[in-house]
Amino acid sequence: MATDTTPESSAPAQVPAEQTLADRGSNRSQRPQSAAFLDWVTSGWAERPASGAVPAEAAPFTAARRARLGARFPGERLVVPAGTYKVRSNDTDYRFRPHSAFAHLTGLGAEQEPDAVLVLHPAADGEGDELPGGGRSTHHAVLYMRPLAGRDTEEFFSDARYGEFWVGPRPTLEDMETTTGIRTAHSDDLRDALAKDAGADGVQVLVVPGVDESVDAVVADIRAAEEAGERDAALVEALSELRLVKDELEVAELRKAVAATAEGFEQVVRRLPEAVAHRRGERVIEGTFLSQARVEGNAVGYETIAAAGAHATTLHWTDNDGQVRPGELVLIDAGVEVDSLYTADVTRTIPVDGTFTDDQRRVYQAVLDAADAAFAAAVPGNRFRDVHAAAMEVIAARLDEWGMLPVPAAESLSPEGQQHRRWMVHGTSHHLGLDVHDCAQARREMYLDAVIEPGMVFTIEPGLYFQVDDLRVPEALRGIGVRIEDDVLVTADGNENLSAALPRTPADVEAWMAGLSGR
């Protein structure tokens, strides 16, 4: 049970005669108010030990990212909120996760730093932030946040959002500045800082909208009638495009996420007998992977899909309340999000009892061949859309061979055809990073139509999904769903399968499962 968020006392609470609905949450409050209590609770504390704050590994990388962003918006003030808590039910919140753009520009991940706001203030020539490699940015960055409260304050013991008794000690402004390499200021200073020189004839203020309503309101007040929606959209777009090519640190974090994910899949295979024995075996699979994600990382990067049998033909099956039966396949789509918030996204479709049937193997091999064709296309110089096209050529050819298409494969592949897409309605690839569908606000010409470059990381995930009541599918194949998904790093001379530690061929999958189960 979640802990009640108001301190208790035996003293009767003073309740106003009339309360608004918003006030009524305090009805259960029994916080002591006596002077004796206040004196007692705010005294008798030892000196705080030195924090030991040191510059984070990410600091030089985030400085370079901020500089690249600022160069696209010279003379404009850029506001990137971390976001705030989101209500799960009534007065309990979900675990906090900062907005991905904020994490990318500050290096703060995990549950850091609710209600903080990063602002890039425009700087005169030569007065921007110093860059690690020399030179200066077009802006100077300031991180506005709520600092550690003194133990002589009521916030220390009574504030369930910030108080040390409730959430543990917060970093000081000085510690956060040391860690991030970003100048810090109290969040109370934010409004005045945003308003400085702002207006129709002054500095234009841009914000990532929809992240923190209170920050949106402050910016709206400052801008008054100024039309800035298009410029806000340009900022969101730029923040997405900034992540299209990963830097060295981002690739390292993605490797960690993929490695932890591979371990999670191994744990799932070991617990398959338990899943088979349970009436909701899919939940056993989901829970096994979630445990791995929380122990080795921050969380899952998205809700795990544990789709057994015919559930695998539903693309985003997350109910995970079904049985896991021998003789059927189980499609597991899961990814560990590490503490830096970078996530993996891997799918394997495995035979529950360790051996593919002939029909299952036939469908699986077709999907694998499509994935291999996509890998061959995922190289520098090709366009991102070419990866999907390569996979679709194989999918259409196999369906044509099986007599499932009403037209030849070539005609189905034409824009006027596309009949093969009945059994794979999703795309083959998406960028991967801080978000499982990373860079989603990038322009089409920078994403789908873009030339593939070294440093890009994306998925390759073709599939075939034959629903049980699809009369256009041979009866023997109905209820079979297969997806194979890997995370791919584009290199100077080709690509690297980051998730290659997990077997992909039918024979390798069977041998892997046999080894993990001790057969």
Secondary structure, DSSP 4 states (H G I P E B T S, - for coil): -PPPSS---SSPP---SS--GGGGGGGG------HHHHHHHTSS-PPPPP------TTHHHHHHHHHHHHHTSTT-EEEEE-----EEETTEEPPP---HHHHHHH---TT--TT-EEEEEE--TT-SPBPTTSSB-SEEEEEEE--PPPTTSHHHHH-TTT-HHHH-PPPPHHHHHHHHSSEEEEGGGHHHHHHTTBSTTSB-EEE-TTS-HHHHHHHHHHHTT---HHHHHHHHHHHHHTTSS--HHHHHHHHHHHHHHHHHHHHHHHTHHHHHHSTTHHHHHHHHHHHHHHHHSSEESSPPEEEEGGGGGSTT-----S---TTSEEEEEE-EE-TTS-B--EEEEEETTS---HHHHHHHHHHHHHHHHHHHH-STTSBHHHHHHHHHHHHHHHHHHTT--SS-HHHHHSTT--GGGGG--S-S--B-SSSSSTTTTS-GGGTTTPBP-TT-EEEE--EEE--TT-TTS-GGGTT-EEE-BEEEEEETTEEEETTTTS--SHHHHHHHHHHHHT-
